[in-house]
Structure formats: C-alpha cells, structure tokens
Amino acid sequence: MIQRRTLLQSGAALALGAPALVGFAQQSVTLKFHTFMSPQSNVWLNMHKAWMDKVEKDSGGRIKFEAYPAMQLGGSPVQLFDQAKDGVVDVVWTLPGNTPGRFPRAEVFELPFMMNNAEATSKAYWDYIQTMAPDEFRDVQTIALHVHGPGVIHMRSKLVRTAEDLRGSKVRGPTRQITKMLGYLGATPVGMPLPQIPDSLSKGVIDGAVIPWEVVPSIKVQELTKFHSEFDPAGGALYTTTFVMAMNKAKYNSLAPDLKAVIDKNSGAETSGWLGKTQQAGDPAGRKSASDLGNTIHTISAADAQEFRRKARLVEVEWQQDMDRRGFKGKELFDTARALIEKHGKKA
C-alpha cells in the first residue's frame, strides 16, 4: 500500500511537472531588432526583414520580431552596439566603425583597395574574427559580420577623375580608416553617420560623400549630387565598410536549446556572405537612380587608380603600426585578412 501510494504521488508529481516541461519545450520569444537604416532601404527590406522572416519561419513562429528601423527606439547610430550589449534591445545591425578604435582588428577590412567582392570579403571577415580576433565582439552574441559593395565617390559640383580633384573638398566618410584615407587623398574628411548625409549635403556642410551605390536611393544622394566616380573592378575597390549584426548575450543564453539552434543556423560565415552578396546586389539599382536623372558617372580606370593606391597606402602602414603598439601583430593580421579574401574570392 505504501509502495502504491508512493508511485501514485510520483506519478502525480510528474503529471503536474509535465506542463512546465512542455512549456519550456514550446518556449516562444519576441526579439526587438533595432538599426539606423531607413524602412525604404535595400538593407532593411532585402537583408534585415528577409533575415527576420527566415528566423521566424525556421522557428515555426516561436521566434518573433518587433522591427524598428531608423532608430525608432531612440538613441543615435553610435549607441547601437551598446544597446545590444546592455540589453536595451535584443538584436542590432550597425557599423563597428561608429565607435572609432573600439574594434581595431576588424578595421583591416576597411583599408583602401582591400576587398574584391562583398560576398567573399564578408566570409573572409567572419573567418578572420573567429581565428585572429575572437574577443573583438566578446560583449555580444555575434550573428554576422559583413561588408558592402565597392565604395563610390559622390560629389555635388565637381567630378573626381584623379585624387587631386578631391583637394579642398569636404567629403563625408563613415569610419576612422576611411576618413583617414580621404585625408591622404587630399580631401577634408568629415566623419558622420549615414542618416546625417542628406541634410549635410543640402546645406553645404559637405561637398560630397563616399557610400556604395545601393544606399544612394534611400537617402536621395542621386538628387543631392550630380557627379559620381566609381572604380574599374580591374583596379580594385577604393574601400568598403564593415558591419556587425549582434544579439544581446544574456537574451541568446536564455533561449531554449532548439531556438538557440535556429539563431545559430542563421548566423556565421554563410549568413555573413549572404548579407554581403545581397547588399552588393542592390548596387545596379542605386546606380540606375543616378543615371536616370542624367547625372555624370565616371569610371576611374585601373591605371588612374594607381595614384589613389599610392596616396592611400599610408593608411595601411599606419594601421599595422597601430596594431603593433596595441600588442597585436599588424602584418600578420593584414596578411591573414588578405589571404582569406583571396581564398573566398576564388570560391565566390
């Protein structure tokens, strides 16, 4: 009788505990996604929304997103990484370079004439951080690391054919290494986040900006500038910018194992490559928005690009020296990044 009662009590306990176990197994979560990109942008529509939709689908609807473009939850673009780190929001997409010098080893991918195409360079960027700088983004759960397509020079009233044509012009750059590059090319560099470009161009605070073609329509740069200078791929890309998609670490760790697996499935080298490829795929439409208005588009030949390369080489030298001073091996980091870009470039 005692044994039967014990068994019944055990059975009741298991029955009572079952809903809790089932509840854990069927855990649902809503994540807040925050970024500075406009809701009309290629990045928001074809990258961020597409990624969120895939995560929702892969989770059977158990992961949902509240999506906030254009800094709708407050703060400035510079604060996005810390919003994810501190748990103000759950997932962000931002530029590491918004906080100059905070992620120094990642900057190697922003050095002049470093990239080949965005998909290959993004995969290289992911591999490089995992192997050469695994603590660079230690404060968050890193989802993806990627770059955009080749950077283009956009000017209000002057066509840039040579580096000398930049002399005396105030040109916006997105990050520390790119503004340094603009300075060595002869421009007066002005660092500012992307959303400030339209107002700064319209008021004459800047004479031009460097951004990839794909982002041009979302901030109406084709209407605010008349001259665009791109580089012949044979001569290399002038620059690119690095991005990080990151999740609050505590939020990630709180997920049920199967939901963690969904996030993991949509993270890593392949996701990074897809983001880079998708972003660069928006370049032709951005270019067309300028050509449709009759703007002047000039292609800087591989031969003419040599002058840009020569003047910008100091950025690379100084970055390596800066890494050495910080206790990292600058040349080894640079050579590894270059080799990874070449390796993935052959596959892309």
N, C-alpha and C positions, 0 to 999 in steps of 0.2 A: 504493500500500500504506500509506504514511504517512497519506495523507488518510483512507483507510478506517478505520485504527486510531484516528485522532483522532475520527472520527464515532462509532465504537463506544464509545470512552471517554466521549464526551459523552452518548451515549445511556444508558450505564450510570449516569453521574452523575445524569442526570435521573430515571432509574428509582429510584435509591437515594433521591433527594430527594423523590420523589413522596409516599411515606408521611407525611413530615413536613408537606408542604403539605396533604394530605388531613386529617391530624390537626389542623392549625390550623383548617381549614375546619369540622371537626366538633367543635371545642372544646366541652367541657361544663364547667359550673361549679356549685358548690354555695354558696349565699349564706346567711349567718346573719342572721336577722331578729329584732330584739330590741325589746321595748316593755314598758311597765308595766301595760298593760290585762290584766284577768283573762281566762282562757280561756273563761269563760262569757259574756263581754260581747258586746253587739251590735257594738261596734267591732272586736273580734277576729274574730268569726265572719263578719260580713257585709261587713266592709271589708278588714281585713288578710288574712284567709285567702282571700277572694274575689280580691283583687289578686294574691296569690302564685299562686293557681291559674291565673289568666289569663296571667300571665307564663310559667309552666311550659308551658301549652298553646301559647301563641304561639311559644315557642322550640322546639317539638317535643320537649319534655322535656330539652333540653340545659341549661336553667337550672333548678336545683332549689333548694329552700329547706329549711334547718333552722329551724324556727319556735319561738321562745322568748318566750311571754307572761309576764306577772307577774314581770319582772326575774329570770328563771331563770338568766341568765348572770352574775348578780351586779351589785353597784353599786346606786346609787339612781336614781330617775327624773331627778334633777337632772343626772346624769352621762351620760345617753343621747346627747345631741348630740356630746359629746366622744368617746364610744365609737365613733361613726361617723367622726368627723374623724380619729381616731388609728388606725383600723383594728382596734380591739379586736373589733368586729363589722362586718358589711357594710352592713346596712340598719337604720334605726331609724325609729320614729314617736314623736314627742314634742311637748311644748309649748315653743316658743321662750321663753315667759314663765317657764319654770322657772329660768332664769338672768336675774334682773331687770336690765334696762338693757343687756343684751348685744346685743339685736336691736331697737333703739329705734324704727326706722322702721316695723317690722311692727306695732307696738303700736297704730297708728291704728285697726286693725280691732277692737280690744278696747275702744275708747272707748264710753261709755254711749250707747245708742239710735243706734248706728251702722249695724247690719245691717238687712237686710229678710228675706231667707231664706238658708239656708245654701248652697244651690247657687249662687245669683247672687253672694253675698258671697265665696264661695270662688274663683270665676272672677275676680272683681274683685281679690282678694288676689294671685292669681298674676300678673295683668297689671300690677298696681301694683309688685310686686317687680321684675319684668323691666324696667320702664320707669323707675321712680323710685328703686329701691334695689338695683341688680343685684349689688352687692357684699355685701349683707346676709348671705347664706349662702354666701359665696365658698369657705369651707373644705370644702364638701361638694358632691356632685352632687345638686342638688335635684330630687326626683321629683314631689312635690306639696305644695301649700300650701292649707289649707282651714280652715273654721270649723265649729262645731257649731250646732245649732238654738238658738232663744231661751233664754236663761238663766232659771232658776226659783229662787225662794227657798223653802227647806225648813227648817222650824223644829220643835224638839222640843215646846215647850209654849206657843207664842204664835203667833197668827195675825197676819200682816202685811197690813194694809189700806192703811196710809199709811207714808210714810218715817219718821214719828215713832215708829211701832211698833217700829222697829229699834233705837231708842235703848237703849243699855246692854247689848245682846245681843252675845255673841261669835260672829261669823259667819265661816266659812271662805271665803276667796277663792282662786282659782287662780294669779293673776298680779299683777304690780305695779299695773297700771292698775285692775284690778277691786277689789283691796284698798283702793286709794285711794278709789275710788267708794263702797265700803261705809262707809268712814270719813266721807265727806262726807254720806252718808245718815243718819249718826248711830250706826251700829253700831261695835263694837270689832272691827276687822278682824284676822283671823288667816290668814296665808298658809301653805298646806301642800299637798303633792301629794295627788292623788286617793286613793291607797291608804290614807292615814292617816285618812280621814274616818270610817269606821265605828268604829274604836277611840276616836277623839276624841269622837264623839257619845255613844257608850255610857258613857264615863267622865265626861261633862260638861265636857270640856276646851273644847268649843264648844257653843253653843246651837243652831246651825243652819249651813247651808252653801248656797252657790249652785252649782248644776250644772244641766245640761239634763235633761229628763225621761228621755232614752234611757239614761243611765248609772245611773239610780236602782236598777233591779233587781240589777245586777251587784255593787253594794256594799251592798245591802239598806237603802237610805235610807228606803224606804217602811215598814220595820219600826222604824226608829230615830227617825223623826219622825212627827208627827201632822198638821202643818199645812203647806200648800203654797200659794204665791202666784205665779201666772203673770200675764202681761200681755196684755191685749187687743191683737191684732195691729194694730188701728187706731191704737193709741197708740205703737207701736214696741216693739222688743225691748230689755229692760233692758241686756243685754250679750251678747257671745259671746266665745269663746276661740280663739286661733289655734293651728294645728298645722302641723308640717312632717314630711314623710316624706323621708328623706335617705339617700344612699348614700356610702360611702367613695369619695373621688375616685380614688385610685390603683386600687382594685378595678374601678371603672367603666372607667377608661382601659385596663385590662389585658384587657378583653373583646374577643373577635373582633368585627369590624365588624357582622356580622349580629346578634350578641347585643346589642351596644350599641343597634342599631336596635329590638330588642324592648323594651329598657328605655325608650328614647325614646318608642316608641309608647304605652307605659303610664305616661307622665309628662305634665306640662303642664296647661294650663287645663281640658281636658275631664276628665282624671283627677281634678284638684282639685275640679271641680264635682260629679263623681260621688261622691267621698268625702263632700263636704258634704251632698249630697242623701240619700245612704244613711244618714248619721248622723242627720239630722233625721227620716228615715222611721221611726226607732226611737222617736220621742217618744210616739206614741199608746200603744204597749205599756207604756212606762215609766209614763205617766200612769194607765193602767188598773191597774197593780200597786198604786198608792196608793188609787185609788177602790174597788178590790175589798176592801181592808181597812177601808173606811169612814172613811178619813182625810178631813179637810176640805180641799177645793180651792177657793181663792178667785181670781177673775179681777179684776185691777186694771183699771178702766175707763180709756179714753183720757183722760178728764177728770182722774181721780185720778193718772194717770201724769205729769201736768204738774208736780206737786210733786217727783217723783223726778227729772224732767228738769232742773228749776231747780237743785236742790241738787247734782246730779251734773255740771252744766255746767263747774264749776271744773276737773274732771279734763281736759276737752278743752282749756281755756285753758292749763293748766299743761303739758300735753303739747306744745302748739305752742311755748310759751316754751322748753321743754327742747330741742326740735329746733333752735330759733334759736341757742341757746347752743352747741350741738354743731356749728354751721356748716351746718345744713340749713335749708331754707325751710319752716317749720312750717305756715303757712297754705296754701302751695302743695301740700304733701304731703296735708294734710287735705282740701282741695277736690278734689284728684285722686282720692283714695280714695272720697270721697262720690260723685263723678261716675261712677266706674267701677261702684260698687254700683248706682247708679240705672240705668246703661246695661244692665248684665247682668240687673237686676231686671225690666226691660221684656221681655227675651227669655225669662226663666225661666217 
